[in-house]
Structures are given as structure tokens and as C-alpha cells.
Amino acid sequence: MIAKLALTMIGLIALALGLTALLDAVKFERAFSAQVESRFTFVAAELKSAAETGLDLGLSLANLKNMESVIARELQRDEHILSITLFDREKILSHAGKGRFADQPPDAKASWRRTLATPAGHWRNETPAAWQVGIGITDNFGGQAGGLVLQYDRALYDRAIRRMRAELARAAALLGLSVAPLAFVALFGLFRRLHGSLARLRFALDRTDSDPRAAAFQPRADAPLERHYAAAEQNVRGVLAALAAERAELKRAGAA
């Protein structure tokens, strides 16, 4: 029985550790996703600022030839950026990418619709191979002139998540392996002492049933259950003594 209880307790500890690791993984995934997104949103905002500076000079978005070099330079600065695309409501104006992303710009019309739907901020999208951050570009009159789409490596995110999950699982397993023997020893010691107290109480009850005048039970100082039994036994003996005295008094009264 003690072994079953110990195994049950160890199972509960393992379940608690597993749930804790799972919750930590979810928290990390959310925090890391927000951090990565903010990092590339900042890059997109810097490019937006450069484009709007040219618009403030009276140029149109299509005539901002310097944006090609700005985009290419930003693309080379960060190995995790896969492509950067400048577009207006009709077409792609400038696109630079790495590998297969060099010839696969995002759809201009779809990006334009997403930009119109989020005029005051940036939007986020995902594809099987990349995450996307888009941001609108406004002209001198506050209208939407176009936008930027930055695609970054999804594998960066997936690798970090897998690594963190593996580390959390390893930490939970090591902690479980450390706690399980201690839990088993503690439970074994606790229930062994409890089993000993129950055996002493059973013997005391049997002795009292066979001989009510037997000596009072002597509890061990470090056994609360035995002390409670001794106190209860003392109260019962007091009640029985009082009843015996009343019975004797009644007998004397009847004889008189």
C-alpha cells in the first residue's frame, strides 16, 4: 500500500511538473513571438520613415529610386530578413530578396488591402516558409500612398521554440528524478510511523476489550494519533468510572 501511495504521489508530481513546463513554454512562445515581431516591425518602420521623407520632398513613391539601395542595404544587414518589398496600390515598386524569395515578392494587391485595413499600425501575416510584417506609407496629405512588406525567417522562430521546449522538458525531467526519490522516502517514513501507531492502537483496543481494568495506554510523545487516542481513552475511563459509581449508589439505595 505504501508503494502504491508513493507511486501515486510521484505521478502527481510528474503531472504538476509537466503542466508547469507546458505553461512556461506557452509563455515563452508568446513573449518570443512578440519580441521577434517588434524587432522586424522596427526595421519596417525605419524604412517607412525613409520613404516618407522622400514624399515630403514632393516625390511620388514610384520615383523614390534611392529606396532600392536602402532596401538592399537593410536586407544584407540582417541574415534573418528574407525579403523586403515596396508597393503601391497597383504594383510592386521595389523588391529585394534572398534565395528563392528573390523572385517571389508578396502579392501587391493583397498587401495593399491589408494595409488599408490597418492604417494606424502594422499588420502581421504568415506563410509556410516566412513570417511577414507590413506597414503603410502615408503621403503629405495623410492618405495611403503604399506600403512595405518585410518577410523574415520562420525557421529562426521555430528553432528557438524547439530549443526552449527541449530545455524545459529536460529541466522538468531532472527535477522530477530528483524529487521522486525524496518523495518516496518521505512517504515511506510517514506511513511506516502511521502504520506502527495503528498497530499499537489496535493492540490497546483488544486489551481493553478483554480486560477493562487494564493499565491506561501510554502514547509516544512524537505520535499525535496515539496522544489523541490516549486522551479519548482517559475520557471514556472517566465516564465508565462515573457510571460504576452511580450503579453502586443505586444498589446501596435499593438495599436500604
Backbone as CSV, one residue per row, in Angstrom:
resi,resn,N_x,N_y,N_z,CA_x,CA_y,CA_z,C_x,C_y,C_z
1,MET,0.820,-1.207,0.000,0.000,0.000,0.000,0.854,1.257,0.000
2,ILE,1.906,1.216,0.820,2.806,2.373,0.869,3.430,2.623,-0.497
3,ALA,3.827,1.548,-1.179,4.423,1.701,-2.509,3.424,2.289,-3.482
4,LYS,2.158,1.882,-3.409,1.131,2.419,-4.308,0.909,3.902,-4.063
5,LEU,0.841,4.281,-2.783,0.670,5.698,-2.459,1.862,6.526,-2.925
6,ALA,3.056,5.968,-2.751,4.258,6.680,-3.190,4.258,6.853,-4.699
7,LEU,3.889,5.796,-5.432,3.835,5.893,-6.888,2.776,6.893,-7.335
8,THR,1.644,6.911,-6.631,0.604,7.897,-6.959,1.108,9.312,-6.748
9,MET,1.795,9.530,-5.629,2.334,10.856,-5.348,3.382,11.258,-6.379
10,ILE,4.222,10.332,-6.759,5.248,10.617,-7.768,4.583,10.955,-9.102
11,GLY,3.497,10.225,-9.429,2.771,10.529,-10.658,2.175,11.923,-10.632
12,LEU,1.625,12.337,-9.478,1.073,13.684,-9.356,2.162,14.756,-9.481
13,ILE,3.317,14.460,-8.899,4.437,15.408,-9.016,4.871,15.534,-10.473
14,ALA,4.953,14.392,-11.172,5.336,14.420,-12.589,4.316,15.197,-13.410
15,LEU,3.022,15.007,-13.105,1.979,15.742,-13.820,2.094,17.238,-13.570
16,ALA,2.342,17.623,-12.320,2.483,19.040,-11.989,3.685,19.663,-12.695
17,LEU,4.792,18.928,-12.714,5.984,19.433,-13.400,5.739,19.556,-14.908
18,GLY,5.039,18.577,-15.483,4.748,18.630,-16.909,3.865,19.812,-17.263
19,LEU,2.831,20.056,-16.452,1.943,21.195,-16.709,2.684,22.516,-16.538
20,THR,3.560,22.580,-15.545,4.351,23.797,-15.346,5.256,24.063,-16.548
21,ALA,5.908,23.013,-17.032,6.772,23.167,-18.203,5.966,23.589,-19.432
22,LEU,4.764,23.028,-19.584,3.918,23.390,-20.721,3.493,24.853,-20.658
23,LEU,3.091,25.304,-19.473,2.692,26.700,-19.321,3.864,27.639,-19.567
24,ASP,5.042,27.269,-19.079,6.236,28.086,-19.318,6.560,28.148,-20.807
25,ALA,6.386,27.035,-21.504,6.647,27.015,-22.948,5.684,27.933,-23.688
26,VAL,4.417,27.916,-23.278,3.423,28.795,-23.924,3.758,30.258,-23.663
27,LYS,4.126,30.577,-22.413,4.501,31.957,-22.085,5.718,32.399,-22.880
28,PHE,6.720,31.519,-22.969,7.920,31.864,-23.718,7.595,32.072,-25.190
29,GLU,6.748,31.211,-25.747,6.399,31.327,-27.163,5.725,32.667,-27.451
30,ARG,4.825,33.075,-26.574,4.152,34.365,-26.774,5.132,35.527,-26.650
31,ALA,5.964,35.478,-25.611,6.911,36.569,-25.395,7.936,36.643,-26.523
32,PHE,8.439,35.489,-26.948,9.444,35.478,-28.008,8.836,35.937,-29.337
33,SER,7.602,35.516,-29.612,6.933,35.937,-30.840,6.771,37.452,-30.871
34,ALA,6.352,38.020,-29.732,6.185,39.471,-29.668,7.523,40.189,-29.819
35,GLN,8.577,39.625,-29.237,9.895,40.255,-29.328,10.415,40.235,-30.762
36,VAL,10.300,39.074,-31.412,10.778,38.970,-32.798,9.990,39.897,-33.707
37,GLU,8.671,39.915,-33.524,7.837,40.776,-34.366,8.189,42.246,-34.172
38,SER,8.401,42.663,-32.921,8.745,44.065,-32.670,10.087,44.424,-33.285
39,ARG,11.003,43.458,-33.301,12.329,43.704,-33.892,12.203,44.037,-35.375
40,PHE,11.447,43.233,-36.118,11.335,43.468,-37.559,10.334,44.567,-37.880
41,THR,9.385,44.805,-36.981,8.494,45.952,-37.162,9.282,47.251,-37.068
42,PHE,10.270,47.272,-36.191,11.127,48.462,-36.080,11.888,48.709,-37.385
43,VAL,12.396,47.627,-38.003,13.100,47.776,-39.281,12.148,48.319,-40.341
44,ALA,10.932,47.756,-40.391,9.951,48.229,-41.365,9.602,49.698,-41.115
45,ALA,9.497,50.097,-39.845,9.181,51.490,-39.521,10.311,52.427,-39.952
46,GLU,11.560,51.972,-39.836,12.689,52.787,-40.285,12.647,52.984,-41.806
47,LEU,12.319,51.939,-42.539,12.203,52.056,-43.993,11.022,52.943,-44.368
48,LYS,9.937,52.831,-43.654,8.774,53.693,-43.887,9.162,55.152,-43.704
49,SER,9.933,55.444,-42.637,10.358,56.814,-42.378,11.216,57.351,-43.515
50,ALA,12.099,56.497,-44.048,12.944,56.917,-45.168,12.094,57.219,-46.406
51,ALA,11.066,56.397,-46.644,10.211,56.636,-47.810,9.383,57.897,-47.630
52,GLU,8.843,58.117,-46.455,8.016,59.296,-46.228,8.832,60.583,-46.268
53,THR,10.124,60.497,-45.970,10.988,61.675,-46.098,11.061,62.103,-47.557
54,GLY,11.163,61.132,-48.456,11.164,61.454,-49.881,9.832,62.012,-50.340
55,LEU,8.727,61.493,-49.814,7.412,62.021,-50.173,7.236,63.451,-49.687
56,ASP,7.852,63.771,-48.543,7.770,65.143,-48.033,8.478,66.128,-48.958
57,LEU,9.399,65.640,-49.767,10.115,66.487,-50.718,9.339,66.670,-52.021
58,GLY,8.162,66.078,-52.085,7.331,66.235,-53.269,7.456,65.122,-54.281
59,LEU,8.216,64.108,-54.012,8.367,62.992,-54.941,7.229,61.994,-54.756
60,SER,6.965,61.231,-55.772,5.993,60.152,-55.653,6.709,58.881,-55.190
61,LEU,5.926,57.954,-54.691,6.528,56.723,-54.192,7.252,55.960,-55.304
62,ALA,6.719,56.026,-56.521,7.337,55.319,-57.650,8.659,55.937,-58.058
63,ASN,8.878,57.216,-57.714,10.103,57.914,-58.120,11.200,57.886,-57.057
64,LEU,10.966,57.174,-55.981,11.972,57.109,-54.915,13.012,56.043,-55.272
65,LYS,13.907,56.382,-56.169,14.911,55.418,-56.623,15.905,55.051,-55.534
66,ASN,16.117,55.964,-54.590,17.079,55.660,-53.520,16.575,54.549,-52.596
67,MET,15.273,54.248,-52.634,14.732,53.214,-51.765,15.274,51.830,-52.127
68,GLU,15.636,51.647,-53.403,16.182,50.350,-53.806,17.479,50.054,-53.073
69,SER,18.356,51.041,-52.993,19.623,50.831,-52.289,19.411,50.723,-50.781
70,VAL,18.461,51.493,-50.249,18.162,51.420,-48.817,17.635,50.032,-48.462
71,ILE,16.729,49.509,-49.284,16.157,48.187,-49.051,17.232,47.109,-49.161
72,ALA,18.079,47.211,-50.209,19.137,46.213,-50.401,20.118,46.234,-49.235
73,ARG,20.442,47.409,-48.741,21.382,47.509,-47.621,20.775,46.911,-46.350
74,GLU,19.506,47.181,-46.103,18.856,46.639,-44.914,18.726,45.126,-45.009
75,LEU,18.511,44.635,-46.215,18.402,43.189,-46.420,19.715,42.485,-46.083
76,GLN,20.827,43.090,-46.431,22.121,42.468,-46.182,22.572,42.601,-44.731
77,ARG,22.009,43.545,-44.025,22.426,43.767,-42.639,21.937,42.668,-41.698
78,ASP,20.831,42.035,-42.033,20.243,41.036,-41.140,20.048,39.740,-41.914
79,GLU,20.718,38.678,-41.479,20.637,37.411,-42.187,19.266,36.749,-42.084
80,HIS,18.458,37.187,-41.110,17.146,36.579,-40.926,16.054,37.240,-41.761
81,ILE,16.356,38.386,-42.380,15.396,39.019,-43.281,15.491,38.331,-44.642
82,LEU,14.366,37.834,-45.127,14.346,37.098,-46.391,14.042,37.988,-47.581
83,SER,13.197,38.965,-47.388,12.887,39.884,-48.489,12.243,41.143,-47.943
84,ILE,12.362,42.225,-48.711,11.708,43.499,-48.403,11.075,43.995,-49.690
85,THR,9.818,44.399,-49.596,9.065,44.782,-50.780,8.391,46.124,-50.560
86,LEU,8.551,47.027,-51.544,7.871,48.319,-51.550,6.788,48.274,-52.622
87,PHE,5.577,48.709,-52.297,4.468,48.611,-53.242,3.545,49.817,-53.091
88,ASP,2.753,50.047,-54.127,1.656,50.997,-54.028,0.358,50.248,-54.291
89,ARG,-0.701,50.958,-54.578,-1.991,50.297,-54.731,-2.088,49.447,-55.995
90,GLU,-1.166,49.589,-56.916,-1.269,48.898,-58.192,-0.223,47.809,-58.398
91,LYS,0.998,48.034,-57.933,2.065,47.093,-58.287,3.209,47.142,-57.288
92,ILE,4.147,46.222,-57.501,5.399,46.202,-56.733,6.327,47.250,-57.318
93,LEU,6.835,48.131,-56.466,7.740,49.181,-56.925,9.206,48.779,-56.760
94,SER,9.499,48.064,-55.698,10.875,47.623,-55.467,10.834,46.365,-54.619
95,HIS,11.694,45.410,-54.992,11.722,44.153,-54.241,13.143,43.619,-54.234
96,ALA,13.566,43.171,-53.051,14.876,42.532,-52.909,14.714,41.348,-51.979
97,GLY,15.295,40.226,-52.351,15.158,39.038,-51.530,16.351,38.123,-51.638
98,LYS,16.382,37.128,-50.770,17.468,36.151,-50.749,16.943,34.800,-51.214
99,GLY,17.779,34.079,-51.973,17.412,32.733,-52.411,16.155,32.736,-53.245
100,ARG,15.258,31.842,-52.936,14.023,31.741,-53.719,13.088,32.909,-53.481
101,PHE,13.320,33.672,-52.410,12.487,34.847,-52.155,12.839,36.018,-53.077
102,ALA,13.961,35.915,-53.776,14.347,36.993,-54.688,13.359,37.132,-55.837
103,ASP,12.757,36.050,-56.251,11.824,36.072,-57.376,10.392,35.824,-56.950
104,GLN,10.109,35.906,-55.644,8.752,35.640,-55.168,8.290,36.767,-54.248
105,PRO,8.000,37.938,-54.806,7.506,39.032,-53.967,6.082,38.762,-53.505
106,PRO,5.677,39.326,-52.382,4.285,39.178,-51.942,3.324,39.805,-52.953
107,ASP,2.088,39.390,-52.909,1.086,39.929,-53.810,0.792,41.385,-53.448
108,ALA,0.949,42.287,-54.419,0.811,43.715,-54.153,-0.615,44.087,-53.749
109,LYS,-1.603,43.563,-54.456,-2.986,43.933,-54.168,-3.435,43.410,-52.804
110,ALA,-3.025,42.182,-52.481,-3.370,41.638,-51.169,-2.700,42.448,-50.057
111,SER,-1.453,42.848,-50.271,-0.741,43.653,-49.270,-1.376,45.032,-49.140
112,TRP,-1.838,45.564,-50.261,-2.494,46.869,-50.232,-3.800,46.808,-49.422
113,ARG,-4.564,45.741,-49.610,-5.808,45.594,-48.850,-5.527,45.452,-47.356
114,ARG,-4.495,44.707,-47.015,-4.138,44.563,-45.601,-3.699,45.902,-45.018
115,THR,-2.993,46.678,-45.814,-2.523,47.982,-45.341,-3.683,48.936,-45.126
116,LEU,-4.657,48.931,-46.030,-5.832,49.789,-45.859,-6.646,49.389,-44.627
117,ALA,-6.619,48.090,-44.305,-7.381,47.606,-43.148,-6.725,47.979,-41.827
118,THR,-5.431,48.312,-41.848,-4.709,48.699,-40.627,-3.952,49.998,-40.870
119,PRO,-4.672,51.107,-41.081,-3.999,52.360,-41.437,-3.148,52.949,-40.330
120,ALA,-3.472,52.640,-39.072,-2.774,53.285,-37.953,-1.635,52.451,-37.388
121,GLY,-1.352,51.307,-37.963,-0.309,50.469,-37.401,0.236,49.492,-38.418
122,HIS,0.809,48.413,-37.929,1.389,47.403,-38.817,0.531,46.153,-38.782
123,TRP,0.659,45.335,-39.802,-0.067,44.075,-39.821,0.922,42.916,-39.911
124,ARG,0.412,41.762,-39.577,1.249,40.567,-39.491,0.588,39.435,-40.248
125,ASN,1.396,38.651,-40.933,0.890,37.511,-41.694,1.939,36.403,-41.646
126,GLU,1.550,35.219,-42.051,2.498,34.121,-42.083,2.272,33.259,-43.310
127,THR,3.344,32.686,-43.798,3.322,31.718,-44.882,4.036,30.467,-44.392
128,PRO,3.983,29.370,-45.130,4.681,28.163,-44.671,6.175,28.349,-44.447
129,ALA,6.782,29.326,-45.135,8.235,29.485,-45.040,8.674,30.764,-44.344
130,ALA,7.763,31.711,-44.111,8.190,33.011,-43.589,7.070,33.670,-42.804
131,TRP,7.488,34.581,-41.931,6.563,35.499,-41.275,6.643,36.822,-42.024
132,GLN,5.558,37.552,-42.029,5.501,38.829,-42.730,5.070,39.935,-41.777
133,VAL,5.726,41.088,-41.928,5.316,42.295,-41.225,5.106,43.367,-42.280
134,GLY,3.924,43.967,-42.290,3.616,45.017,-43.252,3.312,46.321,-42.556
135,ILE,3.578,47.412,-43.238,3.333,48.733,-42.668,2.996,49.696,-43.798
136,GLY,2.068,50.605,-43.544,1.641,51.547,-44.563,2.539,52.776,-44.649
137,ILE,2.549,53.397,-45.831,3.297,54.633,-46.068,2.290,55.705,-46.458
138,THR,2.318,56.839,-45.748,1.355,57.909,-45.992,2.030,59.064,-46.724
139,ASP,1.221,59.775,-47.542,1.743,60.924,-48.275,1.594,62.192,-47.442
140,ASN,1.855,63.357,-48.092,1.812,64.627,-47.375,0.431,64.973,-46.848
141,PHE,-0.605,64.418,-47.456,-1.979,64.737,-47.073,-2.559,63.705,-46.094
142,GLY,-1.739,62.766,-45.653,-2.204,61.765,-44.711,-2.888,60.574,-45.334
143,GLY,-2.904,60.488,-46.663,-3.508,59.355,-47.339,-2.519,58.223,-47.539
144,GLN,-3.042,57.036,-47.810,-2.182,55.887,-48.033,-1.574,55.962,-49.437
145,ALA,-0.233,56.043,-49.458,0.469,56.064,-50.741,0.943,54.675,-51.144
146,GLY,1.132,53.800,-50.191,1.627,52.452,-50.458,2.014,51.786,-49.158
147,GLY,2.976,50.899,-49.248,3.395,50.219,-48.041,4.636,49.377,-48.246
148,LEU,5.067,48.762,-47.171,6.243,47.893,-47.166,5.866,46.546,-46.557
149,VAL,6.430,45.478,-47.117,6.287,44.145,-46.542,7.677,43.583,-46.311
150,LEU,7.942,43.205,-45.079,9.217,42.582,-44.722,8.932,41.129,-44.357
151,GLN,9.617,40.215,-45.009,9.495,38.790,-44.699,10.755,38.331,-43.955
152,TYR,10.562,37.626,-42.858,11.718,37.149,-42.098,11.611,35.652,-41.863
153,ASP,12.744,35.085,-41.541,12.914,33.633,-41.483,12.039,33.004,-40.399
154,ARG,11.145,32.159,-40.816,10.302,31.449,-39.854,11.104,30.393,-39.097
155,ALA,12.137,29.858,-39.730,12.956,28.836,-39.070,13.635,29.389,-37.825
156,LEU,13.957,30.693,-37.821,14.546,31.326,-36.640,13.606,31.158,-35.452
157,TYR,12.344,31.441,-35.668,11.340,31.322,-34.613,11.151,29.865,-34.194
158,ASP,10.997,28.985,-35.188,10.738,27.572,-34.890,11.904,26.926,-34.151
159,ARG,13.133,27.256,-34.541,14.305,26.688,-33.870,14.363,27.117,-32.409
160,ALA,14.115,28.386,-32.163,14.165,28.891,-30.790,13.087,28.240,-29.926
161,ILE,11.894,28.061,-30.487,10.807,27.440,-29.737,11.142,25.982,-29.427
162,ARG,11.649,25.257,-30.432,12.001,23.846,-30.197,13.103,23.719,-29.153
163,ARG,14.094,24.590,-29.217,15.186,24.542,-28.254,14.681,24.826,-26.838
164,MET,13.812,25.816,-26.693,13.299,26.142,-25.376,12.410,25.016,-24.842
165,ARG,11.605,24.421,-25.700,10.769,23.302,-25.251,11.632,22.136,-24.785
166,ALA,12.698,21.859,-25.525,13.587,20.763,-25.129,14.261,21.060,-23.793
167,GLU,14.676,22.304,-23.589,15.322,22.665,-22.326,14.340,22.583,-21.153
168,LEU,13.091,23.029,-21.375,12.099,22.942,-20.312,11.781,21.485,-19.972
169,ALA,11.661,20.648,-21.018,11.392,19.220,-20.776,12.551,18.574,-20.019
170,ARG,13.780,18.929,-20.375,14.945,18.374,-19.698,14.989,18.821,-18.233
171,ALA,14.690,20.110,-18.002,14.697,20.612,-16.627,13.610,19.937,-15.790
172,ALA,12.417,19.759,-16.384,11.329,19.095,-15.659,11.686,17.643,-15.342
173,ALA,12.321,16.972,-16.312,12.705,15.578,-16.086,13.759,15.465,-14.984
174,LEU,14.766,16.342,-15.012,15.805,16.306,-13.979,15.224,16.615,-12.604
175,LEU,14.326,17.593,-12.555,13.707,17.931,-11.281,12.842,16.782,-10.774
176,GLY,12.106,16.146,-11.701,11.281,15.005,-11.305,12.114,13.851,-10.785
177,LEU,13.229,13.583,-11.450,14.103,12.499,-11.000,14.745,12.810,-9.655
178,SER,14.922,14.090,-9.369,15.498,14.474,-8.072,14.464,14.412,-6.961
179,VAL,13.232,14.798,-7.285,12.197,14.877,-6.252,11.589,13.514,-5.955
180,ALA,11.473,12.656,-6.987,10.784,11.372,-6.815,11.382,10.525,-5.683
181,PRO,12.709,10.313,-5.625,13.240,9.507,-4.509,12.975,10.134,-3.144
182,LEU,13.074,11.464,-3.071,12.807,12.132,-1.787,11.351,11.947,-1.376
183,ALA,10.430,12.062,-2.362,9.009,11.863,-2.057,8.753,10.437,-1.592
184,PHE,9.397,9.482,-2.261,9.200,8.076,-1.882,9.696,7.826,-0.456
185,VAL,10.889,8.336,-0.137,11.452,8.138,1.211,10.581,8.819,2.265
186,ALA,10.127,10.060,1.964,9.295,10.787,2.929,7.968,10.067,3.170
187,LEU,7.341,9.608,2.110,6.072,8.896,2.263,6.270,7.567,2.993
188,PHE,7.348,6.878,2.667,7.617,5.606,3.324,7.793,5.807,4.825
189,GLY,8.579,6.844,5.180,8.786,7.115,6.595,7.499,7.526,7.293
190,LEU,6.699,8.372,6.626,5.451,8.840,7.227,4.476,7.688,7.452
191,PHE,4.248,6.892,6.420,3.267,5.822,6.549,3.774,4.655,7.406
192,ARG,5.074,4.490,7.456,5.599,3.451,8.342,5.322,3.806,9.790
193,ARG,5.540,5.096,10.150,5.249,5.532,11.517,3.747,5.443,11.802
194,LEU,2.934,5.839,10.794,1.491,5.760,10.971,1.035,4.316,11.130
195,HIS,1.632,3.425,10.336,1.290,2.005,10.447,1.657,1.468,11.841
196,GLY,2.789,1.903,12.380,3.185,1.486,13.724,2.213,1.986,14.781
197,SER,1.738,3.234,14.637,0.781,3.776,15.608,-0.542,3.022,15.551
198,LEU,-1.005,2.701,14.348,-2.257,1.957,14.214,-2.146,0.571,14.847
199,ALA,-0.993,-0.061,14.683,-0.795,-1.378,15.293,-0.844,-1.282,16.821
200,ARG,-0.244,-0.262,17.407,-0.271,-0.077,18.866,-1.695,0.209,19.352
201,LEU,-2.450,1.001,18.583,-3.823,1.313,18.971,-4.711,0.071,18.884
202,ARG,-4.494,-0.736,17.862,-5.280,-1.969,17.726,-5.021,-2.907,18.921
203,PHE,-3.769,-2.997,19.304,-3.420,-3.835,20.461,-4.055,-3.287,21.732
204,ALA,-4.055,-1.957,21.873,-4.635,-1.347,23.078,-6.136,-1.577,23.127
205,LEU,-6.816,-1.481,21.992,-8.260,-1.718,21.940,-8.593,-3.167,22.285
206,ASP,-7.831,-4.086,21.723,-8.065,-5.509,22.024,-7.852,-5.788,23.512
207,ARG,-6.827,-5.190,24.087,-6.541,-5.407,25.509,-7.646,-4.820,26.379
208,THR,-8.151,-3.646,25.988,-9.220,-3.013,26.762,-10.514,-3.810,26.687
209,ASP,-10.785,-4.373,25.489,-11.994,-5.193,25.353,-11.931,-6.433,26.240
210,SER,-10.770,-7.028,26.306,-10.628,-8.261,27.110,-10.514,-7.968,28.596
211,ASP,-9.978,-6.843,28.984,-9.791,-6.501,30.396,-9.965,-4.993,30.570
212,PRO,-11.175,-4.517,30.885,-11.413,-3.072,31.016,-10.554,-2.420,32.085
213,ARG,-10.054,-3.234,33.051,-9.235,-2.652,34.115,-7.740,-2.631,33.770
214,ALA,-7.423,-2.923,32.507,-6.018,-2.921,32.102,-5.427,-1.523,32.239
215,ALA,-4.116,-1.470,32.346,-3.434,-0.184,32.507,-3.735,0.728,31.314
216,ALA,-3.728,2.030,31.596,-4.018,3.013,30.546,-2.946,2.970,29.456
217,PHE,-3.374,3.305,28.259,-2.459,3.320,27.113,-1.438,4.452,27.275
218,GLN,-0.176,4.152,27.011,0.890,5.135,27.123,1.346,5.552,25.719
219,PRO,0.983,6.746,25.277,1.346,7.168,23.901,2.801,7.612,23.821
220,ARG,3.321,7.538,22.617,4.653,8.104,22.358,4.520,9.609,22.152
221,ALA,5.523,10.341,22.608,5.436,11.806,22.555,5.391,12.342,21.128
222,ASP,6.021,11.640,20.192,6.090,12.130,18.822,5.024,11.508,17.931
223,ALA,3.954,10.967,18.523,2.877,10.336,17.751,1.555,11.016,18.101
224,PRO,1.121,12.009,17.354,-0.120,12.740,17.681,-1.341,11.837,17.731
225,LEU,-1.421,10.860,16.824,-2.573,9.963,16.806,-2.671,9.184,18.110
226,GLU,-1.548,8.725,18.625,-1.541,7.988,19.890,-1.935,8.895,21.051
227,ARG,-1.501,10.148,21.026,-1.874,11.066,22.103,-3.381,11.329,22.105
228,HIS,-3.956,11.480,20.888,-5.402,11.697,20.810,-6.164,10.469,21.337
229,TYR,-5.663,9.293,20.999,-6.327,8.078,21.481,-6.228,7.992,23.008
230,ALA,-5.061,8.315,23.541,-4.883,8.244,24.998,-5.830,9.205,25.703
231,ALA,-6.000,10.408,25.134,-6.919,11.372,25.743,-8.359,10.862,25.680
232,ALA,-8.737,10.279,24.521,-10.090,9.735,24.393,-10.301,8.573,25.352
233,GLU,-9.289,7.730,25.490,-9.403,6.590,26.407,-9.569,7.068,27.845
234,GLN,-8.848,8.111,28.206,-8.955,8.642,29.562,-10.360,9.179,29.825
235,ASN,-10.939,9.856,28.824,-12.310,10.368,28.983,-13.302,9.218,29.130
236,VAL,-13.122,8.163,28.322,-14.020,7.013,28.400,-13.905,6.344,29.760
237,ARG,-12.668,6.187,30.240,-12.477,5.575,31.557,-13.145,6.415,32.652
238,GLY,-13.077,7.750,32.502,-13.725,8.610,33.484,-15.240,8.440,33.474
239,VAL,-15.808,8.354,32.245,-17.258,8.158,32.130,-17.656,6.808,32.716
240,LEU,-16.890,5.770,32.407,-17.189,4.438,32.937,-17.077,4.407,34.456
241,ALA,-16.108,5.103,35.012,-15.965,5.153,36.474,-17.150,5.857,37.109
242,ALA,-17.595,6.948,36.456,-18.758,7.675,36.977,-20.000,6.801,36.923
243,LEU,-20.168,6.047,35.839,-21.315,5.150,35.734,-21.259,4.047,36.790
244,ALA,-20.068,3.527,36.993,-19.913,2.485,38.015,-20.267,3.031,39.395
245,ALA,-19.844,4.246,39.691,-20.160,4.857,40.984,-21.668,5.056,41.136
246,GLU,-22.335,5.503,40.067,-23.787,5.685,40.116,-24.492,4.345,40.318
247,ARG,-23.995,3.313,39.625,-24.612,1.990,39.766,-24.469,1.485,41.209
248,ALA,-23.301,1.686,41.797,-23.078,1.253,43.183,-23.978,2.022,44.144
249,GLU,-24.157,3.312,43.876,-25.020,4.129,44.736,-26.474,3.653,44.661
250,LEU,-26.872,3.305,43.410,-28.247,2.806,43.243,-28.461,1.481,43.973
251,LYS,-27.450,0.614,43.901,-27.547,-0.672,44.595,-27.679,-0.459,46.104
252,ARG,-26.889,0.460,46.682,-26.962,0.744,48.123,-28.321,1.311,48.498
253,ALA,-28.809,2.167,47.600,-30.125,2.767,47.880,-31.210,1.712,47.827
254,GLY,-31.097,0.767,46.869,-32.096,-0.291,46.750,-32.037,-1.244,47.946
255,ALA,-30.838,-1.535,48.438,-30.695,-2.448,49.576,-31.250,-1.807,50.841
256,ALA,-31.107,-0.465,50.953,-31.620,0.209,52.148,-33.146,0.227,52.094
